[in-house]
Amino acid sequence: MVRDLVVPKLNNNDTSYVLTDWLVADGEKVTAGDPVAEVETSKAAEELLSEHDGVLHRLTVVRQECAPGQVIGHVFDSEEDRQRWLALAAPTAPAAGATENASGPVLTDSARDLAAEHGIGEAELRALGRAVVRRTDVEALLATRAAAPEPAALAAGDAPQADDPRPVHPLPRSQRAVAAVVTESHREVPAALAVIKIRVDAALAVARQLTRATRTLVGLPELLVKAIGGLREEHRLLFASPGDGNTVRLTEAAHVGVTIDVGTGLFIPVVRDVEELTCAEIAETLMDFRTRAGGDGFRAGELTGGSIVVSLHTDPDVVLAGPIVFPGQTCVVAIGGTQDELALDPAGQVAVRRFVNVSAVYDHRVVNGREAVAFLQAVKAALESPDRLAEE
């Protein structure tokens, strides 16, 4: 009997991944649950596990693109079964030239066909600076060609695109994935924005108290994540996943994605079951995320499953942020930097107050402005009376 080794869907950002390594040799025995291959998404590396005992036969070479649902190997009951299958499948076996150490970029089949159709040579494909060249990369190259002015139309001093002296800076895989998600969001999600001003003097005081009591650094982001997690039951549509246009799917737990960017790229790992966590536990989780973002990185499963996102823009000069709504979600909440303002206290004296602007960008197909504002007002109430957040 033969069983397929299938690439699962690892996240919502990518339509394909790259096979970075085989962890088991061809013809080697595997046990159910053993890691057999490693694939790279735009954000993380993920091991693929065998679901069956048997003998592995590899169908895909290292550095080749693979899509969710693609069969990259087989697991046979025995080596004899594998050899019988090889004898029958020999005419369709991979070409001898498809080696794991092939030089130059790896081309997907559709990219290779399109490049050949338009006479795009290897030099142009290498100049893209990509380890894996997809059909969309070739299409972008063709679009650049089409947009280049004809020689007669060049203004004085201009040069053809091929002779452009400016250095080429290839975008890393992680940034190309961001581009794809942003493009999909703007194409698919009719987003709207609401902003609320929140006084945070009390919240900052509670954060300092929690930091001293728990010896864990607690700040406004941790309190905001805790506040949002506690609002799922009252504001379920803000945590929903859009469905078929007539329905949405409601989540049973507050899994809050939080943006992390320490200079190595943007990650959105998910703090799971926020309703069950204390502020100190949320703080420990976020600190672990920041450490790993700059070092070991994340598993693909840690970057998926969020029901809402908190986007951190807490530099002091940031007044307002309006991030995108991520495909598959309904709302993203952004917090800006802490601002100071002068105001009169109850005695009529001038005092300094601290505040932040918190915005909600939401899918207007699912949520209306009144619901979004009610949600923000609930966030405001939680942060302006934060003792309950500290107690839970």
Secondary structure, DSSP 8 states (H G I E B T S, - for coil): -EEEEE-----SS-S-EEEEEESS-TT-EE-TT-EEEEEE-SS-EEEEE-SS-EEEEE-S-TT-EE-TT-EEEEEESSHHHHHHHHHHHGGGS--TT--TT--S-EE-HHHHHHHHHTT--HHHHHHT--SEE-HHHHHHHHHHHHHS--GGG--TT---GGG--S------HHHHHHHHHHHHHHHH--EEEEEEEEE-HHHHHHHHHHHHHHSS---HHHHHHHHHHTTTTT-GGGG-EE-SSS-EE--SS--EEE-B-SSS--B--EE--GGG--HHHHHHHHHHHHHHHTTT---GGGGS--SEEEEE--STT---------TT-SEEEEE---EEEEEE-TTS-EEEEEEEEEEEEEETTT--HHHHHHHHHHHHHHHHSTHHHHH-
